[in-house]
């Protein structure tokens, strides 16, 4: 790494990266109700907080600098690589961008955005027909969009953990869980027995490994 180049204070990158990820997620989620906007707003706040520390000001490293310098005396705290705290804490050697956690983060991010896109496509057509979304990802779980957001957040945490995003993550999990319950209550009022039958055969967040009609569900 070129130590003559600034590792932080790159606010243009903060704005650019935040805008890219937030707009990309927005293009699939397309919030409409106040509940949707709260969900998306919390996700956007997480992303912005992440990139502020990644390229703007490393608040977590600053707050932990005393402990980090004591435990890792050879660590260059102003190096951008130092922000990959999992790599440091696990004692990984070499460029953290090629470490197993960083690679895993790309898997989570890629699958999360793929799931978000797939779920939105199914939901969009179901809403146009005023019908339940029960095909594609919705054949496996009742809330694939919320699961997609969680996968994306996990991908970011594996890549660049910060004190703020680590605190925000469980709060977002609780928020998504409550929103899912509220959404289901609305669907039950709208679709009645049809929704009850769908909920009885389809898990809320985690797909069942014992489900025998996986192929049929995905092709529906």
GROMACS elastic network, one bead per residue, 0.5 to 0.9 nm:
[ bonds ]
;  ai    aj funct       b0    kb
    1     4     6  0.88872   500
    1     5     6  0.86829   500
    1    79     6  0.80284   500
    1    80     6  0.84853   500
    1    81     6  0.84926   500
    2     5     6  0.57577   500
    2     6     6  0.86605   500
    3     6     6  0.72315   500
    3     7     6  0.79152   500
    3    78     6  0.86294   500
    3    79     6  0.70860   500
    4     7     6  0.88904   500
    6     9     6  0.72199   500
    6    10     6  0.77797   500
    6    78     6  0.85898   500
    6    79     6  0.86417   500
    6    80     6  0.87189   500
    7    10     6  0.75807   500
    7    54     6  0.88666   500
    7    55     6  0.69732   500
    7    56     6  0.86008   500
    7    78     6  0.66028   500
    7    79     6  0.60817   500
    7    80     6  0.51654   500
    7    81     6  0.88929   500
    8    11     6  0.81196   500
    8    53     6  0.82654   500
    8    54     6  0.74450   500
    8    56     6  0.50614   500
    8    57     6  0.59587   500
    8    58     6  0.73820   500
    8    78     6  0.79980   500
    8    79     6  0.88042   500
    8    80     6  0.74941   500
    9    12     6  0.86695   500
    9    14     6  0.89328   500
    9    52     6  0.89969   500
    9    55     6  0.61961   500
    9    57     6  0.61501   500
   10    13     6  0.55294   500
   10    14     6  0.66235   500
   10    52     6  0.89799   500
   10    55     6  0.52983   500
   10    56     6  0.53697   500
   10    57     6  0.86098   500
   11    15     6  0.62859   500
   11    16     6  0.84975   500
   11    52     6  0.76729   500
   11    55     6  0.66725   500
   11    56     6  0.54046   500
   11    57     6  0.89245   500
   12    15     6  0.52324   500
   12    16     6  0.60595   500
   12    17     6  0.85547   500
   12    55     6  0.87709   500
   12    56     6  0.87872   500
   13    17     6  0.58269   500
   13    18     6  0.81121   500
   13    51     6  0.81128   500
   13    52     6  0.89880   500
   13    55     6  0.65577   500
   13    56     6  0.81188   500
   14    17     6  0.55599   500
   14    18     6  0.59574   500
   14    19     6  0.83906   500
   14    48     6  0.75637   500
   14    50     6  0.89477   500
   14    51     6  0.53085   500
   14    52     6  0.56974   500
   14    53     6  0.86209   500
   14    54     6  0.78247   500
   14    55     6  0.58690   500
   14    56     6  0.63867   500
   15    18     6  0.52765   500
   15    19     6  0.59605   500
   15    20     6  0.85615   500
   15    48     6  0.82105   500
   15    51     6  0.81913   500
   15    52     6  0.85368   500
   16    19     6  0.52401   500
   16    20     6  0.61892   500
   16    21     6  0.88309   500
   17    20     6  0.51040   500
   17    21     6  0.62896   500
   17    22     6  0.84415   500
   17    47     6  0.89247   500
   17    48     6  0.85663   500
   17    51     6  0.70802   500
   18    21     6  0.55002   500
   18    22     6  0.59510   500
   18    23     6  0.83105   500
   18    44     6  0.80369   500
   18    47     6  0.62790   500
   18    48     6  0.54864   500
   18    49     6  0.89773   500
   18    50     6  0.86301   500
   18    51     6  0.65064   500
   18    52     6  0.86931   500
   19    22     6  0.52157   500
   19    23     6  0.57620   500
   19    24     6  0.82091   500
   19    48     6  0.85766   500
   20    23     6  0.53728   500
   20    24     6  0.59719   500
   20    25     6  0.86028   500
   21    24     6  0.50690   500
   21    25     6  0.61463   500
   21    26     6  0.84490   500
   21    44     6  0.84476   500
   21    47     6  0.75547   500
   22    25     6  0.52448   500
   22    26     6  0.60072   500
   22    27     6  0.86303   500
   22    40     6  0.88029   500
   22    43     6  0.82022   500
   22    44     6  0.58694   500
   22    47     6  0.73714   500
   22    48     6  0.85455   500
   23    27     6  0.60617   500
   23    28     6  0.88784   500
   24    27     6  0.52579   500
   24    28     6  0.69987   500
   24    29     6  0.89369   500
   24   113     6  0.86965   500
   25    28     6  0.55250   500
   25    29     6  0.60905   500
   25    30     6  0.82213   500
   25    40     6  0.84787   500
   25    44     6  0.88625   500
   25   113     6  0.75516   500
   25   116     6  0.79222   500
   25   117     6  0.87035   500
   25   149     6  0.87699   500
   26    29     6  0.50549   500
   26    30     6  0.52970   500
   26    31     6  0.73593   500
   26    40     6  0.76729   500
   27    30     6  0.58153   500
   27   117     6  0.87813   500
   28    31     6  0.89548   500
   28   113     6  0.87582   500
   28   116     6  0.65513   500
   28   117     6  0.56176   500
   28   118     6  0.88272   500
   28   119     6  0.86189   500
   28   120     6  0.58900   500
   28   121     6  0.81578   500
   29    36     6  0.84057   500
   29    40     6  0.78434   500
   29   116     6  0.73657   500
   29   117     6  0.81193   500
   29   120     6  0.65277   500
   29   145     6  0.77788   500
   30    36     6  0.81981   500
   30    37     6  0.88430   500
   30    40     6  0.88201   500
   30   120     6  0.86696   500
   31    34     6  0.80091   500
   31    35     6  0.81954   500
   31    37     6  0.53962   500
   31    38     6  0.88096   500
   31    39     6  0.83921   500
   31    40     6  0.70098   500
   32    35     6  0.81038   500
   32    36     6  0.59587   500
   32    37     6  0.68325   500
   33    36     6  0.50756   500
   33    37     6  0.63705   500
   33    38     6  0.87585   500
   34    37     6  0.50979   500
   34    38     6  0.62712   500
   34    39     6  0.86940   500
   35    38     6  0.51800   500
   35    39     6  0.63153   500
   35    40     6  0.86753   500
   35   179     6  0.75244   500
   36    39     6  0.51540   500
   36    40     6  0.61440   500
   36    41     6  0.83904   500
   36   179     6  0.88803   500
   37    40     6  0.50618   500
   37    41     6  0.57147   500
   37    42     6  0.84423   500
   38    42     6  0.61662   500
   38    43     6  0.86534   500
   39    42     6  0.54229   500
   39    43     6  0.65147   500
   39    44     6  0.88070   500
   39   172     6  0.84126   500
   39   175     6  0.75668   500
   39   176     6  0.71835   500
   39   179     6  0.80645   500
   40    43     6  0.50689   500
   40    44     6  0.61300   500
   40    45     6  0.86221   500
   41    45     6  0.61081   500
   41    46     6  0.86430   500
   42    45     6  0.50990   500
   42    46     6  0.63516   500
   42    47     6  0.88197   500
   42   168     6  0.87984   500
   42   172     6  0.70713   500
   42   175     6  0.88632   500
   43    46     6  0.51893   500
   43    47     6  0.64159   500
   43    48     6  0.87967   500
   43   149     6  0.75863   500
   43   153     6  0.81350   500
   43   172     6  0.77894   500
   44    47     6  0.51107   500
   44    48     6  0.61642   500
   44    49     6  0.85442   500
   45    48     6  0.51903   500
   45    49     6  0.60520   500
   45    50     6  0.85088   500
   46    49     6  0.52072   500
   46    50     6  0.61847   500
   46    51     6  0.88596   500
   46   153     6  0.80104   500
   46   164     6  0.84151   500
   46   165     6  0.61678   500
   46   168     6  0.70136   500
   46   169     6  0.80831   500
   47    50     6  0.50856   500
   47    51     6  0.63786   500
   47    52     6  0.86272   500
   47   153     6  0.82383   500
   47   156     6  0.83268   500
   47   165     6  0.85601   500
   48    51     6  0.52949   500
   48    52     6  0.60502   500
   48    53     6  0.87501   500
   49    52     6  0.51994   500
   49    53     6  0.65615   500
   49    54     6  0.86929   500
   49   162     6  0.86965   500
   49   164     6  0.72917   500
   49   165     6  0.69620   500
   50    53     6  0.55116   500
   50    54     6  0.61456   500
   50    55     6  0.87941   500
   50   156     6  0.79002   500
   50   157     6  0.87579   500
   50   160     6  0.75443   500
   50   161     6  0.79814   500
   50   162     6  0.71291   500
   50   164     6  0.81960   500
   50   165     6  0.66951   500
   51    55     6  0.58820   500
   51    56     6  0.71005   500
   52    55     6  0.57106   500
   52    57     6  0.61392   500
   52    58     6  0.76332   500
   52    59     6  0.88484   500
   53    56     6  0.54127   500
   53    59     6  0.62015   500
   53    60     6  0.75566   500
   53    61     6  0.88866   500
   53    83     6  0.84112   500
   53   160     6  0.88981   500
   53   162     6  0.74562   500
   54    57     6  0.72071   500
   54    58     6  0.65186   500
   54    80     6  0.79127   500
   54    83     6  0.69908   500
   54   160     6  0.73359   500
   54   162     6  0.89272   500
   55    58     6  0.75945   500
   55    80     6  0.83494   500
   57    60     6  0.88469   500
   57    62     6  0.86693   500
   58    61     6  0.54385   500
   58    62     6  0.61630   500
   58    63     6  0.87417   500
   58    78     6  0.87935   500
   58    83     6  0.75606   500
   58   162     6  0.85550   500
   59    63     6  0.61429   500
   59    64     6  0.85468   500
   59   162     6  0.80572   500
   59   163     6  0.82683   500
   59   164     6  0.89395   500
   60    63     6  0.51800   500
   60    64     6  0.60928   500
   60    65     6  0.82612   500
   60    83     6  0.86527   500
   60   161     6  0.87218   500
   60   162     6  0.56143   500
   60   163     6  0.56258   500
   60   164     6  0.78080   500
   61    64     6  0.50183   500
   61    65     6  0.54934   500
   61    68     6  0.80523   500
   61    77     6  0.71831   500
   61    78     6  0.89047   500
   61    82     6  0.81983   500
   61    83     6  0.71458   500
   61    85     6  0.87092   500
   61   162     6  0.82242   500
   62    65     6  0.50606   500
   62    66     6  0.82676   500
   62    77     6  0.84769   500
   63    66     6  0.76438   500
   63    67     6  0.88395   500
   64    67     6  0.55469   500
   64    68     6  0.60199   500
   64    69     6  0.85564   500
   65    68     6  0.50303   500
   65    69     6  0.59094   500
   65    70     6  0.84413   500
   65    77     6  0.74303   500
   66    69     6  0.53736   500
   66    70     6  0.62850   500
   66    71     6  0.87441   500
   67    70     6  0.51592   500
   67    71     6  0.61301   500
   67    72     6  0.82460   500
   68    71     6  0.52359   500
   68    72     6  0.55078   500
   68    73     6  0.74026   500
   68    75     6  0.77078   500
   68    77     6  0.82699   500
   69    72     6  0.51683   500
   69    74     6  0.75677   500
   69    75     6  0.68218   500
   69    76     6  0.87067   500
   69    77     6  0.80728   500
   70    73     6  0.56417   500
   72    75     6  0.54419   500
   72    88     6  0.84431   500
   73    76     6  0.84133   500
   75    78     6  0.88458   500
   75    79     6  0.84821   500
   75    82     6  0.73496   500
   75    88     6  0.85986   500
   76    79     6  0.54443   500
   76    80     6  0.87940   500
   76    81     6  0.86158   500
   76    82     6  0.67939   500
   77    80     6  0.79100   500
   77    81     6  0.85648   500
   77    82     6  0.57881   500
   77    83     6  0.80375   500
   78    81     6  0.85088   500
   78    82     6  0.71706   500
   78    83     6  0.87316   500
   79    82     6  0.54997   500
   79    83     6  0.76651   500
   80    83     6  0.57005   500
   80    84     6  0.79213   500
   81    84     6  0.56852   500
   81    85     6  0.83741   500
   81    87     6  0.88961   500
   81    95     6  0.75395   500
   81    96     6  0.67789   500
   81    97     6  0.83199   500
   82    85     6  0.61998   500
   82    87     6  0.83175   500
   82    88     6  0.70637   500
   82    96     6  0.89027   500
   83    86     6  0.86071   500
   83    87     6  0.88995   500
   83    88     6  0.86548   500
   83   160     6  0.63689   500
   83   161     6  0.77679   500
   83   162     6  0.84140   500
   84    87     6  0.56851   500
   84    88     6  0.68450   500
   84    96     6  0.67467   500
   84    97     6  0.84964   500
   84   102     6  0.86938   500
   84   158     6  0.85473   500
   84   159     6  0.64381   500
   84   160     6  0.51812   500
   84   161     6  0.70405   500
   85    88     6  0.50179   500
   85    89     6  0.60008   500
   85    90     6  0.84028   500
   85   159     6  0.85947   500
   85   160     6  0.68747   500
   85   161     6  0.65452   500
   85   162     6  0.83404   500
   86    89     6  0.51076   500
   86    90     6  0.59305   500
   86    91     6  0.83891   500
   86    92     6  0.84961   500
   86    96     6  0.89254   500
   86   101     6  0.78681   500
   86   158     6  0.73650   500
   86   159     6  0.79530   500
   86   160     6  0.78040   500
   86   161     6  0.73689   500
   87    90     6  0.53228   500
   87    91     6  0.61416   500
   87    92     6  0.51628   500
   87    93     6  0.78113   500
   87    96     6  0.60440   500
   87    99     6  0.75065   500
   87   101     6  0.78425   500
   87   102     6  0.87466   500
   88    91     6  0.51713   500
   88    92     6  0.62178   500
   88    93     6  0.83020   500
   88    96     6  0.85982   500
   89    92     6  0.78303   500
   92    95     6  0.86543   500
   92    96     6  0.74781   500
   92    99     6  0.75594   500
   93    96     6  0.75391   500
   93    99     6  0.85086   500
   94    97     6  0.87290   500
   94    98     6  0.80346   500
   94    99     6  0.80349   500
   95    98     6  0.58990   500
   95    99     6  0.70461   500
   96   100     6  0.84199   500
   96   101     6  0.83562   500
   96   102     6  0.68414   500
   96   159     6  0.89945   500
   97   100     6  0.85984   500
   97   101     6  0.86322   500
   97   102     6  0.56683   500
   97   103     6  0.74534   500
   97   159     6  0.84197   500
   98   101     6  0.83592   500
   98   102     6  0.63872   500
   98   103     6  0.65355   500
   99   102     6  0.53946   500
   99   103     6  0.63463   500
   99   104     6  0.86531   500
  100   103     6  0.51321   500
  100   104     6  0.60117   500
  100   105     6  0.85517   500
  101   105     6  0.60869   500
  101   106     6  0.88306   500
  101   158     6  0.59570   500
  101   159     6  0.68243   500
  102   106     6  0.66739   500
  102   107     6  0.89669   500
  102   155     6  0.84233   500
  102   158     6  0.64741   500
  102   159     6  0.51891   500
  102   160     6  0.86781   500
  103   106     6  0.53035   500
  103   107     6  0.66497   500
  103   108     6  0.89830   500
  103   159     6  0.84323   500
  104   107     6  0.50241   500
  104   108     6  0.63470   500
  104   109     6  0.86384   500
  104   155     6  0.73244   500
  104   158     6  0.75070   500
  104   159     6  0.84350   500
  105   108     6  0.51359   500
  105   109     6  0.60949   500
  105   110     6  0.84548   500
  105   152     6  0.84519   500
  105   154     6  0.73321   500
  105   156     6  0.64896   500
  105   157     6  0.78255   500
  105   158     6  0.54423   500
  105   159     6  0.56991   500
  106   109     6  0.50087   500
  106   110     6  0.58346   500
  106   111     6  0.83549   500
  106   155     6  0.64625   500
  106   156     6  0.85917   500
  106   159     6  0.82943   500
  107   110     6  0.51942   500
  107   111     6  0.60035   500
  107   112     6  0.82330   500
  107   155     6  0.74786   500
  108   111     6  0.53486   500
  108   112     6  0.57895   500
  108   113     6  0.85568   500
  108   148     6  0.89775   500
  108   151     6  0.54641   500
  108   152     6  0.60122   500
  108   153     6  0.84856   500
  108   154     6  0.68688   500
  108   156     6  0.84753   500
  109   112     6  0.50410   500
  109   113     6  0.61974   500
  109   114     6  0.84897   500
  109   148     6  0.87675   500
  109   151     6  0.65162   500
  109   153     6  0.78614   500
  109   154     6  0.79073   500
  109   155     6  0.51416   500
  109   156     6  0.74261   500
  110   113     6  0.54476   500
  110   114     6  0.61430   500
  110   115     6  0.86102   500
  110   151     6  0.89863   500
  110   152     6  0.78986   500
  110   155     6  0.87072   500
  111   115     6  0.59556   500
  111   116     6  0.84292   500
  111   148     6  0.76903   500
  111   151     6  0.75723   500
  111   152     6  0.80672   500
  112   115     6  0.51742   500
  112   116     6  0.61167   500
  112   117     6  0.86301   500
  112   145     6  0.87228   500
  112   147     6  0.77318   500
  112   149     6  0.64882   500
  112   150     6  0.77090   500
  112   151     6  0.51048   500
  112   152     6  0.51452   500
  112   153     6  0.87703   500
  112   155     6  0.84777   500
  113   117     6  0.61211   500
  113   118     6  0.85608   500
  113   148     6  0.65498   500
  113   149     6  0.79339   500
  113   151     6  0.84798   500
  113   152     6  0.70337   500
  114   117     6  0.51784   500
  114   118     6  0.61414   500
  114   119     6  0.85334   500
  114   148     6  0.80583   500
  115   118     6  0.50713   500
  115   119     6  0.59220   500
  115   120     6  0.84176   500
  115   137     6  0.73971   500
  115   144     6  0.68412   500
  115   145     6  0.70460   500
  115   147     6  0.82833   500
  115   148     6  0.56443   500
  116   119     6  0.52629   500
  116   120     6  0.61213   500
  116   121     6  0.87043   500
  116   144     6  0.70723   500
  116   145     6  0.52236   500
  116   146     6  0.82541   500
  116   147     6  0.83730   500
  116   148     6  0.53365   500
  116   149     6  0.74109   500
  117   120     6  0.52705   500
  117   121     6  0.63420   500
  117   122     6  0.89173   500
  117   145     6  0.84573   500
  118   121     6  0.53055   500
  118   122     6  0.65640   500
  118   123     6  0.87658   500
  118   136     6  0.73660   500
  118   137     6  0.70280   500
  118   144     6  0.88604   500
  118   145     6  0.88597   500
  119   122     6  0.52999   500
  119   123     6  0.60939   500
  119   124     6  0.85044   500
  119   133     6  0.89161   500
  119   136     6  0.71902   500
  119   137     6  0.59140   500
  119   138     6  0.70499   500
  119   143     6  0.86314   500
  119   144     6  0.61380   500
  119   145     6  0.60584   500
  119   148     6  0.88108   500
  120   124     6  0.58407   500
  120   125     6  0.86137   500
  120   144     6  0.89818   500
  120   145     6  0.73535   500
  121   124     6  0.52733   500
  121   125     6  0.65346   500
  121   126     6  0.87286   500
  122   125     6  0.55255   500
  122   126     6  0.62216   500
  122   127     6  0.86988   500
  122   133     6  0.63596   500
  122   134     6  0.81310   500
  122   135     6  0.68479   500
  122   136     6  0.67031   500
  122   137     6  0.80513   500
  122   138     6  0.78726   500
  123   126     6  0.50368   500
  123   127     6  0.60408   500
  123   128     6  0.85896   500
  123   132     6  0.81294   500
  123   133     6  0.54828   500
  123   134     6  0.86467   500
  123   138     6  0.85574   500
  124   127     6  0.52806   500
  124   128     6  0.63678   500
  124   129     6  0.88942   500
  124   133     6  0.86059   500
  125   128     6  0.50983   500
  125   129     6  0.64549   500
  125   130     6  0.86319   500
  125   131     6  0.86012   500
  125   133     6  0.81650   500
  126   129     6  0.51610   500
  126   130     6  0.60365   500
  126   131     6  0.50405   500
  126   132     6  0.59597   500
  126   133     6  0.52443   500
  126   134     6  0.84150   500
  127   131     6  0.59884   500
  127   132     6  0.74901   500
  127   133     6  0.77175   500
  128   131     6  0.76700   500
  129   132     6  0.86077   500
  131   134     6  0.88613   500
  131   191     6  0.82236   500
  132   187     6  0.82072   500
  132   191     6  0.76425   500
  132   194     6  0.82586   500
  132   195     6  0.74865   500
  132   198     6  0.88252   500
  133   136     6  0.85636   500
  133   138     6  0.62124   500
  133   139     6  0.82823   500
  133   142     6  0.85995   500
  134   137     6  0.78800   500
  134   139     6  0.50748   500
  134   140     6  0.84794   500
  134   141     6  0.88677   500
  134   142     6  0.79531   500
  134   198     6  0.75222   500
  134   202     6  0.89842   500
  134   217     6  0.82346   500
  134   220     6  0.80973   500
  135   138     6  0.51084   500
  135   140     6  0.81970   500
  135   217     6  0.61779   500
  135   218     6  0.62612   500
  135   219     6  0.73759   500
  135   220     6  0.52253   500
  136   139     6  0.55389   500
  136   140     6  0.75615   500
  136   217     6  0.67805   500
  136   219     6  0.68632   500
  136   220     6  0.67665   500
  137   140     6  0.54834   500
  137   141     6  0.64286   500
  137   142     6  0.81311   500
  137   143     6  0.85018   500
  137   144     6  0.61591   500
  137   217     6  0.85540   500
  137   218     6  0.70099   500
  138   141     6  0.51577   500
  138   142     6  0.53798   500
  138   143     6  0.69504   500
  138   144     6  0.64733   500
  138   202     6  0.81108   500
  138   217     6  0.85488   500
  138   218     6  0.85671   500
  139   142     6  0.74469   500
  139   198     6  0.88315   500
  139   202     6  0.67728   500
  139   214     6  0.78436   500
  139   216     6  0.89167   500
  139   217     6  0.51492   500
  139   218     6  0.63741   500
  139   220     6  0.80365   500
  140   144     6  0.83890   500
  140   202     6  0.60710   500
  140   203     6  0.69905   500
  140   204     6  0.87324   500
  140   205     6  0.87189   500
  140   206     6  0.80854   500
  140   207     6  0.53465   500
  140   208     6  0.74200   500
  140   211     6  0.86025   500
  140   214     6  0.73509   500
  140   217     6  0.72820   500
  140   218     6  0.78784   500
  141   144     6  0.60468   500
  141   147     6  0.89587   500
  141   202     6  0.55903   500
  141   203     6  0.50788   500
  141   204     6  0.53187   500
  141   205     6  0.54901   500
  141   206     6  0.63750   500
  141   207     6  0.56053   500
  141   208     6  0.84442   500
  142   145     6  0.89514   500
  142   180     6  0.87326   500
  142   184     6  0.89461   500
  142   198     6  0.85048   500
  142   199     6  0.72972   500
  142   202     6  0.63088   500
  142   203     6  0.62207   500
  142   205     6  0.64848   500
  142   206     6  0.89601   500
  143   146     6  0.56480   500
  143   147     6  0.64817   500
  143   148     6  0.87657   500
  143   180     6  0.70186   500
  143   203     6  0.88132   500
  143   204     6  0.61330   500
  143   205     6  0.60296   500
  144   148     6  0.59570   500
  144   149     6  0.86653   500
  144   204     6  0.86647   500
  144   205     6  0.71164   500
  145   149     6  0.63784   500
  145   150     6  0.87692   500
  146   149     6  0.51338   500
  146   150     6  0.63617   500
  146   151     6  0.87427   500
  146   176     6  0.63285   500
  146   177     6  0.84214   500
  146   180     6  0.80146   500
  146   205     6  0.82514   500
  147   150     6  0.50756   500
  147   151     6  0.62408   500
  147   152     6  0.86945   500
  147   176     6  0.87304   500
  147   205     6  0.65488   500
  147   206     6  0.85018   500
  148   151     6  0.51166   500
  148   152     6  0.62771   500
  148   153     6  0.86698   500
  149   152     6  0.51069   500
  149   153     6  0.61982   500
  149   154     6  0.86111   500
  150   153     6  0.50294   500
  150   154     6  0.60938   500
  150   155     6  0.85361   500
  150   169     6  0.85299   500
  150   172     6  0.83382   500
  150   173     6  0.73749   500
  150   176     6  0.87633   500
  151   154     6  0.50335   500
  151   155     6  0.61420   500
  151   156     6  0.87312   500
  152   155     6  0.50125   500
  152   156     6  0.63917   500
  152   157     6  0.87339   500
  153   156     6  0.51525   500
  153   157     6  0.62498   500
  153   158     6  0.87121   500
  153   165     6  0.89115   500
  153   169     6  0.74285   500
  154   158     6  0.61455   500
  154   159     6  0.85879   500
  154   169     6  0.83963   500
  155   158     6  0.52524   500
  155   159     6  0.63406   500
  155   160     6  0.87393   500
  156   159     6  0.51124   500
  156   160     6  0.59831   500
  156   161     6  0.72955   500
  157   160     6  0.53394   500
  157   162     6  0.76734   500
  157   165     6  0.74599   500
  157   166     6  0.74189   500
  157   169     6  0.87601   500
  158   161     6  0.64492   500
  161   164     6  0.85571   500
  161   165     6  0.68285   500
  161   166     6  0.67197   500
  162   165     6  0.53671   500
  162   166     6  0.60251   500
  162   167     6  0.85810   500
  163   166     6  0.52253   500
  163   167     6  0.63060   500
  163   168     6  0.86956   500
  164   167     6  0.51791   500
  164   168     6  0.61349   500
  164   169     6  0.86641   500
  165   169     6  0.59147   500
  166   169     6  0.53707   500
  166   170     6  0.75379   500
  167   170     6  0.65298   500
  167   171     6  0.71189   500
  168   171     6  0.51743   500
  168   172     6  0.61234   500
  168   173     6  0.87228   500
  169   172     6  0.51417   500
  169   173     6  0.63209   500
  169   174     6  0.88548   500
  170   174     6  0.63073   500
  170   175     6  0.85613   500
  171   174     6  0.52298   500
  171   175     6  0.62008   500
  171   176     6  0.87125   500
  172   176     6  0.60636   500
  172   177     6  0.84281   500
  173   176     6  0.52432   500
  173   177     6  0.61274   500
  173   178     6  0.86880   500
  174   177     6  0.50375   500
  174   178     6  0.62029   500
  174   179     6  0.85571   500
  175   178     6  0.52664   500
  175   179     6  0.61224   500
  175   180     6  0.85641   500
  176   179     6  0.50363   500
  176   180     6  0.60630   500
  176   181     6  0.87188   500
  177   180     6  0.51584   500
  177   181     6  0.64752   500
  177   182     6  0.88102   500
  178   181     6  0.51618   500
  178   182     6  0.62354   500
  178   183     6  0.85307   500
  179   182     6  0.50363   500
  179   183     6  0.59572   500
  179   184     6  0.84903   500
  180   183     6  0.50505   500
  180   184     6  0.61298   500
  180   185     6  0.86994   500
  180   204     6  0.83519   500
  181   184     6  0.51259   500
  181   185     6  0.63522   500
  181   186     6  0.88546   500
  182   185     6  0.51945   500
  182   186     6  0.65328   500
  182   187     6  0.88206   500
  183   186     6  0.51820   500
  183   187     6  0.62776   500
  183   188     6  0.86734   500
  184   188     6  0.60247   500
  184   189     6  0.85966   500
  184   195     6  0.84304   500
  184   199     6  0.89492   500
  185   188     6  0.51198   500
  185   189     6  0.64020   500
  185   190     6  0.87674   500
  186   189     6  0.51926   500
  186   190     6  0.62935   500
  186   191     6  0.86539   500
  187   191     6  0.58179   500
  187   192     6  0.74774   500
  187   195     6  0.66812   500
  188   191     6  0.53430   500
  188   193     6  0.75155   500
  188   194     6  0.81468   500
  188   195     6  0.56463   500
  188   196     6  0.69065   500
  189   192     6  0.56071   500
  189   195     6  0.88353   500
  190   195     6  0.84450   500
  191   194     6  0.56012   500
  191   195     6  0.55202   500
  191   196     6  0.83346   500
  192   195     6  0.56095   500
  192   196     6  0.65324   500
  192   197     6  0.89431   500
  193   197     6  0.61162   500
  193   198     6  0.85233   500
  194   197     6  0.52600   500
  194   198     6  0.62613   500
  194   199     6  0.86605   500
  195   199     6  0.59755   500
  195   200     6  0.84353   500
  196   199     6  0.50914   500
  196   200     6  0.60575   500
  196   201     6  0.88311   500
  197   200     6  0.51200   500
  197   201     6  0.65944   500
  197   202     6  0.86868   500
  198   201     6  0.55036   500
  198   202     6  0.60015   500
  199   202     6  0.51250   500
  199   203     6  0.68318   500
  199   204     6  0.75753   500
  200   203     6  0.76280   500
  201   211     6  0.89655   500
  202   205     6  0.89915   500
  202   207     6  0.77231   500
  202   208     6  0.80710   500
  203   206     6  0.60974   500
  203   207     6  0.59820   500
  203   208     6  0.68251   500
  204   207     6  0.79115   500
  207   210     6  0.88546   500
  207   211     6  0.82195   500
  208   211     6  0.55609   500
  209   212     6  0.82749   500
  211   214     6  0.60756   500
  212   215     6  0.80607   500
  212   216     6  0.87969   500
  213   216     6  0.52010   500
  213   217     6  0.60327   500
  213   218     6  0.86609   500
  214   217     6  0.50888   500
  214   218     6  0.61990   500
  214   219     6  0.86474   500
  215   218     6  0.52607   500
  215   219     6  0.62690   500
  215   220     6  0.86872   500
  216   219     6  0.52339   500
  216   220     6  0.61789   500
  217   220     6  0.52253   500
